[in-house]
Amino acid sequence: MDELVDQLVLVRGLVNQPGTELNAGRITGGTRANVVAGRAEAELGLRFATPEAQRRTLDNLAHLTPLRPGAKVRAEVLSSRPTWPVRPANPLLRHVRSLAAALGQNLDGAPAGGAGDTNIAGARGLPTLDGLGAVGAGPHARHEHIRTDQLAPRIALLAALLAVPLPRLRERP
């Protein structure tokens, strides 16, 4: 457990760089306070804003070395999504913004730190949107909430998105 704690402090320093976010989500190990743990592990949630940040961080994690004699350290990627870079000329976002404006809503678009399936299409340059659910804050946290006063406007926007034909989003080859 001591090796893991020290490695986590080291990892936090390694990932404290622009374009990388870290959350220590699960830490396990040991059986009792008076017994040296034979095994300990942590699951880390990492989010990347750029492919460079992702490569740099995963490379750093792959090259961790033990700090104590006899300790072993191994990093394993359990799941991964490609980064979804900002594309200012997203025609789908432009279309949804125009629908929102017609409904008297102001809608903005920006990359988020999540890692959903939309990252796959967005990373390939396909016009992609994510986050059309309820307006709120604190995703996956104790203070997560939605704004009930924003449900009707969001439903209206989604209805308009389904009802109004999409413009041509990509040039045909």
CNS distance restraints for C-alpha pairs under 8 A (distance, minus, plus):
assign (resid   1 and name CA) (resid   5 and name CA) 6.15 0.50 0.50
assign (resid   1 and name CA) (resid  29 and name CA) 6.51 0.50 0.50
assign (resid   1 and name CA) (resid  30 and name CA) 7.05 0.50 0.50
assign (resid   1 and name CA) (resid  36 and name CA) 7.76 0.50 0.50
assign (resid   1 and name CA) (resid  37 and name CA) 6.10 0.50 0.50
assign (resid   1 and name CA) (resid  39 and name CA) 7.35 0.50 0.50
assign (resid   1 and name CA) (resid  40 and name CA) 5.63 0.50 0.50
assign (resid   2 and name CA) (resid   6 and name CA) 6.21 0.50 0.50
assign (resid   3 and name CA) (resid   7 and name CA) 6.03 0.50 0.50
assign (resid   3 and name CA) (resid  66 and name CA) 7.45 0.50 0.50
assign (resid   3 and name CA) (resid  67 and name CA) 6.78 0.50 0.50
assign (resid   3 and name CA) (resid  68 and name CA) 6.79 0.50 0.50
assign (resid   3 and name CA) (resid  71 and name CA) 7.24 0.50 0.50
assign (resid   4 and name CA) (resid   8 and name CA) 6.05 0.50 0.50
assign (resid   4 and name CA) (resid  40 and name CA) 6.54 0.50 0.50
assign (resid   4 and name CA) (resid  41 and name CA) 6.88 0.50 0.50
assign (resid   4 and name CA) (resid  42 and name CA) 7.76 0.50 0.50
assign (resid   5 and name CA) (resid   9 and name CA) 6.39 0.50 0.50
assign (resid   6 and name CA) (resid  10 and name CA) 6.26 0.50 0.50
assign (resid   6 and name CA) (resid  67 and name CA) 7.92 0.50 0.50
assign (resid   7 and name CA) (resid  11 and name CA) 6.00 0.50 0.50
assign (resid   7 and name CA) (resid  67 and name CA) 7.84 0.50 0.50
assign (resid   8 and name CA) (resid  12 and name CA) 6.05 0.50 0.50
assign (resid   9 and name CA) (resid  13 and name CA) 6.54 0.50 0.50
assign (resid  10 and name CA) (resid  14 and name CA) 6.35 0.50 0.50
assign (resid  11 and name CA) (resid  15 and name CA) 6.18 0.50 0.50
assign (resid  11 and name CA) (resid  61 and name CA) 7.41 0.50 0.50
assign (resid  12 and name CA) (resid  16 and name CA) 6.03 0.50 0.50
assign (resid  12 and name CA) (resid  22 and name CA) 7.34 0.50 0.50
assign (resid  14 and name CA) (resid  57 and name CA) 7.25 0.50 0.50
assign (resid  14 and name CA) (resid  60 and name CA) 7.17 0.50 0.50
assign (resid  15 and name CA) (resid  20 and name CA) 6.15 0.50 0.50
assign (resid  15 and name CA) (resid  21 and name CA) 7.16 0.50 0.50
assign (resid  15 and name CA) (resid  22 and name CA) 7.06 0.50 0.50
assign (resid  15 and name CA) (resid  57 and name CA) 6.15 0.50 0.50
assign (resid  16 and name CA) (resid  20 and name CA) 6.88 0.50 0.50
assign (resid  16 and name CA) (resid  21 and name CA) 7.47 0.50 0.50
assign (resid  17 and name CA) (resid  53 and name CA) 7.94 0.50 0.50
assign (resid  18 and name CA) (resid  53 and name CA) 7.57 0.50 0.50
assign (resid  19 and name CA) (resid  47 and name CA) 7.93 0.50 0.50
assign (resid  19 and name CA) (resid  48 and name CA) 5.41 0.50 0.50
assign (resid  19 and name CA) (resid  49 and name CA) 4.53 0.50 0.50
assign (resid  19 and name CA) (resid  50 and name CA) 6.15 0.50 0.50
assign (resid  19 and name CA) (resid  53 and name CA) 5.73 0.50 0.50
assign (resid  20 and name CA) (resid  46 and name CA) 6.98 0.50 0.50
assign (resid  20 and name CA) (resid  47 and name CA) 5.69 0.50 0.50
assign (resid  20 and name CA) (resid  48 and name CA) 4.72 0.50 0.50
assign (resid  20 and name CA) (resid  49 and name CA) 6.45 0.50 0.50
assign (resid  20 and name CA) (resid  53 and name CA) 6.20 0.50 0.50
assign (resid  20 and name CA) (resid  54 and name CA) 7.38 0.50 0.50
assign (resid  20 and name CA) (resid  57 and name CA) 7.83 0.50 0.50
assign (resid  21 and name CA) (resid  46 and name CA) 5.60 0.50 0.50
assign (resid  21 and name CA) (resid  47 and name CA) 5.06 0.50 0.50
assign (resid  21 and name CA) (resid  48 and name CA) 6.57 0.50 0.50
assign (resid  21 and name CA) (resid 113 and name CA) 7.74 0.50 0.50
assign (resid  22 and name CA) (resid  44 and name CA) 6.77 0.50 0.50
assign (resid  22 and name CA) (resid  45 and name CA) 5.70 0.50 0.50
assign (resid  22 and name CA) (resid  46 and name CA) 4.74 0.50 0.50
assign (resid  22 and name CA) (resid  47 and name CA) 6.68 0.50 0.50
assign (resid  23 and name CA) (resid  44 and name CA) 5.65 0.50 0.50
assign (resid  23 and name CA) (resid  45 and name CA) 4.89 0.50 0.50
assign (resid  23 and name CA) (resid  46 and name CA) 6.48 0.50 0.50
assign (resid  24 and name CA) (resid  42 and name CA) 7.00 0.50 0.50
assign (resid  24 and name CA) (resid  43 and name CA) 6.25 0.50 0.50
assign (resid  24 and name CA) (resid  44 and name CA) 4.55 0.50 0.50
assign (resid  24 and name CA) (resid  45 and name CA) 6.25 0.50 0.50
assign (resid  25 and name CA) (resid  42 and name CA) 7.43 0.50 0.50
assign (resid  25 and name CA) (resid  43 and name CA) 5.69 0.50 0.50
assign (resid  25 and name CA) (resid  44 and name CA) 5.54 0.50 0.50
assign (resid  25 and name CA) (resid  45 and name CA) 6.37 0.50 0.50
assign (resid  26 and name CA) (resid  42 and name CA) 5.43 0.50 0.50
assign (resid  26 and name CA) (resid  43 and name CA) 5.06 0.50 0.50
assign (resid  26 and name CA) (resid  44 and name CA) 7.12 0.50 0.50
assign (resid  27 and name CA) (resid  40 and name CA) 7.53 0.50 0.50
assign (resid  27 and name CA) (resid  41 and name CA) 5.77 0.50 0.50
assign (resid  27 and name CA) (resid  42 and name CA) 4.22 0.50 0.50
assign (resid  27 and name CA) (resid  43 and name CA) 6.49 0.50 0.50
assign (resid  28 and name CA) (resid  40 and name CA) 5.61 0.50 0.50
assign (resid  28 and name CA) (resid  41 and name CA) 5.45 0.50 0.50
assign (resid  28 and name CA) (resid  42 and name CA) 6.36 0.50 0.50
assign (resid  29 and name CA) (resid  37 and name CA) 6.35 0.50 0.50
assign (resid  29 and name CA) (resid  38 and name CA) 7.87 0.50 0.50
assign (resid  29 and name CA) (resid  39 and name CA) 5.72 0.50 0.50
assign (resid  29 and name CA) (resid  40 and name CA) 3.99 0.50 0.50
assign (resid  29 and name CA) (resid  41 and name CA) 6.34 0.50 0.50
assign (resid  30 and name CA) (resid  35 and name CA) 7.29 0.50 0.50
assign (resid  30 and name CA) (resid  36 and name CA) 6.94 0.50 0.50
assign (resid  30 and name CA) (resid  37 and name CA) 4.19 0.50 0.50
assign (resid  30 and name CA) (resid  38 and name CA) 6.81 0.50 0.50
assign (resid  30 and name CA) (resid  39 and name CA) 6.65 0.50 0.50
assign (resid  30 and name CA) (resid  40 and name CA) 6.68 0.50 0.50
assign (resid  31 and name CA) (resid  35 and name CA) 6.91 0.50 0.50
assign (resid  31 and name CA) (resid  37 and name CA) 6.81 0.50 0.50
assign (resid  47 and name CA) (resid 113 and name CA) 5.63 0.50 0.50
assign (resid  47 and name CA) (resid 114 and name CA) 6.53 0.50 0.50
assign (resid  47 and name CA) (resid 115 and name CA) 6.94 0.50 0.50
assign (resid  48 and name CA) (resid  53 and name CA) 6.08 0.50 0.50
assign (resid  48 and name CA) (resid  54 and name CA) 5.55 0.50 0.50
assign (resid  48 and name CA) (resid  83 and name CA) 6.17 0.50 0.50
assign (resid  48 and name CA) (resid 113 and name CA) 6.86 0.50 0.50
assign (resid  49 and name CA) (resid  53 and name CA) 6.89 0.50 0.50
assign (resid  49 and name CA) (resid  54 and name CA) 7.81 0.50 0.50
assign (resid  49 and name CA) (resid  83 and name CA) 6.13 0.50 0.50
assign (resid  49 and name CA) (resid  84 and name CA) 7.21 0.50 0.50
assign (resid  49 and name CA) (resid  85 and name CA) 6.87 0.50 0.50
assign (resid  49 and name CA) (resid 111 and name CA) 7.91 0.50 0.50
assign (resid  49 and name CA) (resid 113 and name CA) 7.01 0.50 0.50
assign (resid  50 and name CA) (resid  54 and name CA) 6.45 0.50 0.50
assign (resid  50 and name CA) (resid  83 and name CA) 5.81 0.50 0.50
assign (resid  50 and name CA) (resid  84 and name CA) 7.44 0.50 0.50
assign (resid  50 and name CA) (resid  85 and name CA) 6.38 0.50 0.50
assign (resid  51 and name CA) (resid  55 and name CA) 6.13 0.50 0.50
assign (resid  51 and name CA) (resid  82 and name CA) 7.49 0.50 0.50
assign (resid  51 and name CA) (resid  83 and name CA) 5.85 0.50 0.50
assign (resid  52 and name CA) (resid  56 and name CA) 6.02 0.50 0.50
assign (resid  53 and name CA) (resid  57 and name CA) 6.01 0.50 0.50
assign (resid  54 and name CA) (resid  58 and name CA) 6.06 0.50 0.50
assign (resid  54 and name CA) (resid  83 and name CA) 7.79 0.50 0.50
assign (resid  55 and name CA) (resid  59 and name CA) 5.96 0.50 0.50
assign (resid  56 and name CA) (resid  60 and name CA) 6.23 0.50 0.50
assign (resid  57 and name CA) (resid  61 and name CA) 6.25 0.50 0.50
assign (resid  58 and name CA) (resid  62 and name CA) 6.11 0.50 0.50
assign (resid  59 and name CA) (resid  63 and name CA) 6.46 0.50 0.50
assign (resid  60 and name CA) (resid  64 and name CA) 6.65 0.50 0.50
assign (resid  61 and name CA) (resid  75 and name CA) 6.17 0.50 0.50
assign (resid  62 and name CA) (resid  74 and name CA) 7.45 0.50 0.50
assign (resid  62 and name CA) (resid  75 and name CA) 5.83 0.50 0.50
assign (resid  62 and name CA) (resid  76 and name CA) 7.86 0.50 0.50
assign (resid  64 and name CA) (resid  73 and name CA) 6.76 0.50 0.50
assign (resid  64 and name CA) (resid  74 and name CA) 7.47 0.50 0.50
assign (resid  64 and name CA) (resid  75 and name CA) 7.79 0.50 0.50
assign (resid  65 and name CA) (resid  72 and name CA) 7.67 0.50 0.50
assign (resid  65 and name CA) (resid  73 and name CA) 6.19 0.50 0.50
assign (resid  66 and name CA) (resid  71 and name CA) 5.65 0.50 0.50
assign (resid  66 and name CA) (resid  72 and name CA) 5.78 0.50 0.50
assign (resid  66 and name CA) (resid  73 and name CA) 5.70 0.50 0.50
assign (resid  67 and name CA) (resid  71 and name CA) 7.32 0.50 0.50
assign (resid  80 and name CA) (resid 115 and name CA) 7.82 0.50 0.50
assign (resid  81 and name CA) (resid 115 and name CA) 5.85 0.50 0.50
assign (resid  81 and name CA) (resid 116 and name CA) 7.18 0.50 0.50
assign (resid  81 and name CA) (resid 117 and name CA) 7.46 0.50 0.50
assign (resid  81 and name CA) (resid 119 and name CA) 6.32 0.50 0.50
assign (resid  81 and name CA) (resid 120 and name CA) 6.70 0.50 0.50
assign (resid  82 and name CA) (resid 115 and name CA) 7.92 0.50 0.50
assign (resid  82 and name CA) (resid 119 and name CA) 6.01 0.50 0.50
assign (resid  82 and name CA) (resid 120 and name CA) 6.22 0.50 0.50
assign (resid  82 and name CA) (resid 123 and name CA) 6.22 0.50 0.50
assign (resid  83 and name CA) (resid 115 and name CA) 7.89 0.50 0.50
assign (resid  83 and name CA) (resid 119 and name CA) 6.37 0.50 0.50
assign (resid  83 and name CA) (resid 123 and name CA) 6.07 0.50 0.50
assign (resid  84 and name CA) (resid 111 and name CA) 7.47 0.50 0.50
assign (resid  84 and name CA) (resid 119 and name CA) 5.36 0.50 0.50
assign (resid  84 and name CA) (resid 120 and name CA) 7.71 0.50 0.50
assign (resid  84 and name CA) (resid 122 and name CA) 5.40 0.50 0.50
assign (resid  84 and name CA) (resid 123 and name CA) 4.50 0.50 0.50
assign (resid  85 and name CA) (resid 111 and name CA) 7.39 0.50 0.50
assign (resid  85 and name CA) (resid 122 and name CA) 7.62 0.50 0.50
assign (resid  85 and name CA) (resid 123 and name CA) 6.57 0.50 0.50
assign (resid  86 and name CA) (resid 110 and name CA) 7.41 0.50 0.50
assign (resid  86 and name CA) (resid 111 and name CA) 6.41 0.50 0.50
assign (resid  87 and name CA) (resid 125 and name CA) 7.97 0.50 0.50
assign (resid  89 and name CA) (resid  94 and name CA) 7.95 0.50 0.50
assign (resid  90 and name CA) (resid  94 and name CA) 6.39 0.50 0.50
assign (resid  90 and name CA) (resid 127 and name CA) 5.82 0.50 0.50
assign (resid  90 and name CA) (resid 128 and name CA) 7.77 0.50 0.50
assign (resid  91 and name CA) (resid  95 and name CA) 6.15 0.50 0.50
assign (resid  91 and name CA) (resid 127 and name CA) 6.57 0.50 0.50
assign (resid  91 and name CA) (resid 169 and name CA) 5.74 0.50 0.50
assign (resid  92 and name CA) (resid  96 and name CA) 6.30 0.50 0.50
assign (resid  92 and name CA) (resid 127 and name CA) 5.61 0.50 0.50
assign (resid  92 and name CA) (resid 128 and name CA) 6.70 0.50 0.50
assign (resid  92 and name CA) (resid 129 and name CA) 7.28 0.50 0.50
assign (resid  92 and name CA) (resid 166 and name CA) 7.95 0.50 0.50
assign (resid  92 and name CA) (resid 169 and name CA) 6.53 0.50 0.50
assign (resid  93 and name CA) (resid  97 and name CA) 6.03 0.50 0.50
assign (resid  93 and name CA) (resid 109 and name CA) 7.11 0.50 0.50
assign (resid  93 and name CA) (resid 127 and name CA) 7.80 0.50 0.50
assign (resid  93 and name CA) (resid 128 and name CA) 7.76 0.50 0.50
assign (resid  93 and name CA) (resid 129 and name CA) 6.82 0.50 0.50
assign (resid  94 and name CA) (resid  98 and name CA) 6.28 0.50 0.50
assign (resid  95 and name CA) (resid  99 and name CA) 6.41 0.50 0.50
assign (resid  95 and name CA) (resid 166 and name CA) 7.42 0.50 0.50
assign (resid  95 and name CA) (resid 167 and name CA) 7.45 0.50 0.50
assign (resid  96 and name CA) (resid 100 and name CA) 6.14 0.50 0.50
assign (resid  96 and name CA) (resid 161 and name CA) 6.82 0.50 0.50
assign (resid  97 and name CA) (resid 101 and name CA) 6.11 0.50 0.50
assign (resid  97 and name CA) (resid 106 and name CA) 7.39 0.50 0.50
assign (resid  97 and name CA) (resid 107 and name CA) 5.67 0.50 0.50
assign (resid  97 and name CA) (resid 108 and name CA) 7.27 0.50 0.50
assign (resid  98 and name CA) (resid 102 and name CA) 6.22 0.50 0.50
assign (resid  99 and name CA) (resid 103 and name CA) 6.46 0.50 0.50
assign (resid  99 and name CA) (resid 157 and name CA) 6.89 0.50 0.50
assign (resid  99 and name CA) (resid 160 and name CA) 6.74 0.50 0.50
assign (resid  99 and name CA) (resid 161 and name CA) 7.18 0.50 0.50
assign (resid 100 and name CA) (resid 104 and name CA) 6.30 0.50 0.50
assign (resid 100 and name CA) (resid 105 and name CA) 4.81 0.50 0.50
assign (resid 100 and name CA) (resid 106 and name CA) 6.25 0.50 0.50
assign (resid 100 and name CA) (resid 107 and name CA) 6.32 0.50 0.50
assign (resid 100 and name CA) (resid 157 and name CA) 6.10 0.50 0.50
assign (resid 101 and name CA) (resid 105 and name CA) 5.08 0.50 0.50
assign (resid 101 and name CA) (resid 106 and name CA) 6.02 0.50 0.50
assign (resid 101 and name CA) (resid 107 and name CA) 7.65 0.50 0.50
assign (resid 103 and name CA) (resid 156 and name CA) 7.89 0.50 0.50
assign (resid 103 and name CA) (resid 157 and name CA) 7.37 0.50 0.50
assign (resid 105 and name CA) (resid 153 and name CA) 7.82 0.50 0.50
assign (resid 115 and name CA) (resid 119 and name CA) 6.33 0.50 0.50
assign (resid 116 and name CA) (resid 120 and name CA) 7.98 0.50 0.50
assign (resid 117 and name CA) (resid 121 and name CA) 7.61 0.50 0.50
assign (resid 118 and name CA) (resid 122 and name CA) 6.01 0.50 0.50
assign (resid 118 and name CA) (resid 128 and name CA) 6.83 0.50 0.50
assign (resid 118 and name CA) (resid 129 and name CA) 7.27 0.50 0.50
assign (resid 118 and name CA) (resid 130 and name CA) 6.48 0.50 0.50
assign (resid 119 and name CA) (resid 123 and name CA) 5.62 0.50 0.50
assign (resid 120 and name CA) (resid 124 and name CA) 6.56 0.50 0.50
assign (resid 121 and name CA) (resid 125 and name CA) 6.71 0.50 0.50
assign (resid 121 and name CA) (resid 126 and name CA) 5.49 0.50 0.50
assign (resid 121 and name CA) (resid 127 and name CA) 7.70 0.50 0.50
assign (resid 121 and name CA) (resid 128 and name CA) 6.56 0.50 0.50
assign (resid 122 and name CA) (resid 126 and name CA) 5.38 0.50 0.50
assign (resid 122 and name CA) (resid 127 and name CA) 6.58 0.50 0.50
assign (resid 122 and name CA) (resid 128 and name CA) 5.39 0.50 0.50
assign (resid 122 and name CA) (resid 129 and name CA) 7.92 0.50 0.50
assign (resid 127 and name CA) (resid 169 and name CA) 6.75 0.50 0.50
assign (resid 127 and name CA) (resid 170 and name CA) 7.91 0.50 0.50
assign (resid 132 and name CA) (resid 154 and name CA) 7.79 0.50 0.50
assign (resid 132 and name CA) (resid 158 and name CA) 7.62 0.50 0.50
assign (resid 133 and name CA) (resid 154 and name CA) 7.56 0.50 0.50
assign (resid 134 and name CA) (resid 146 and name CA) 6.12 0.50 0.50
assign (resid 134 and name CA) (resid 147 and name CA) 7.35 0.50 0.50
assign (resid 134 and name CA) (resid 150 and name CA) 7.38 0.50 0.50
assign (resid 134 and name CA) (resid 151 and name CA) 6.34 0.50 0.50
assign (resid 134 and name CA) (resid 154 and name CA) 6.81 0.50 0.50
assign (resid 135 and name CA) (resid 146 and name CA) 5.59 0.50 0.50
assign (resid 135 and name CA) (resid 147 and name CA) 5.75 0.50 0.50
assign (resid 135 and name CA) (resid 150 and name CA) 6.27 0.50 0.50
assign (resid 135 and name CA) (resid 151 and name CA) 7.36 0.50 0.50
assign (resid 135 and name CA) (resid 154 and name CA) 7.67 0.50 0.50
assign (resid 136 and name CA) (resid 144 and name CA) 7.43 0.50 0.50
assign (resid 136 and name CA) (resid 145 and name CA) 5.43 0.50 0.50
assign (resid 136 and name CA) (resid 146 and name CA) 3.97 0.50 0.50
assign (resid 136 and name CA) (resid 147 and name CA) 5.32 0.50 0.50
assign (resid 137 and name CA) (resid 143 and name CA) 7.76 0.50 0.50
assign (resid 137 and name CA) (resid 144 and name CA) 5.65 0.50 0.50
assign (resid 137 and name CA) (resid 145 and name CA) 5.71 0.50 0.50
assign (resid 137 and name CA) (resid 146 and name CA) 6.65 0.50 0.50
assign (resid 138 and name CA) (resid 142 and name CA) 7.50 0.50 0.50
assign (resid 138 and name CA) (resid 143 and name CA) 5.60 0.50 0.50
assign (resid 138 and name CA) (resid 144 and name CA) 4.04 0.50 0.50
assign (resid 138 and name CA) (resid 145 and name CA) 6.55 0.50 0.50
assign (resid 139 and name CA) (resid 144 and name CA) 5.18 0.50 0.50
assign (resid 139 and name CA) (resid 145 and name CA) 7.70 0.50 0.50
assign (resid 140 and name CA) (resid 144 and name CA) 6.23 0.50 0.50
assign (resid 147 and name CA) (resid 151 and name CA) 6.98 0.50 0.50
assign (resid 150 and name CA) (resid 154 and name CA) 6.17 0.50 0.50
assign (resid 151 and name CA) (resid 155 and name CA) 6.08 0.50 0.50
assign (resid 152 and name CA) (resid 156 and name CA) 6.16 0.50 0.50
assign (resid 153 and name CA) (resid 157 and name CA) 6.30 0.50 0.50
assign (resid 154 and name CA) (resid 158 and name CA) 6.24 0.50 0.50
assign (resid 155 and name CA) (resid 159 and name CA) 6.06 0.50 0.50
assign (resid 156 and name CA) (resid 160 and name CA) 6.17 0.50 0.50
assign (resid 157 and name CA) (resid 161 and name CA) 6.16 0.50 0.50
assign (resid 158 and name CA) (resid 162 and name CA) 6.28 0.50 0.50
assign (resid 159 and name CA) (resid 163 and name CA) 6.07 0.50 0.50
assign (resid 160 and name CA) (resid 164 and name CA) 5.78 0.50 0.50
assign (resid 161 and name CA) (resid 165 and name CA) 7.81 0.50 0.50
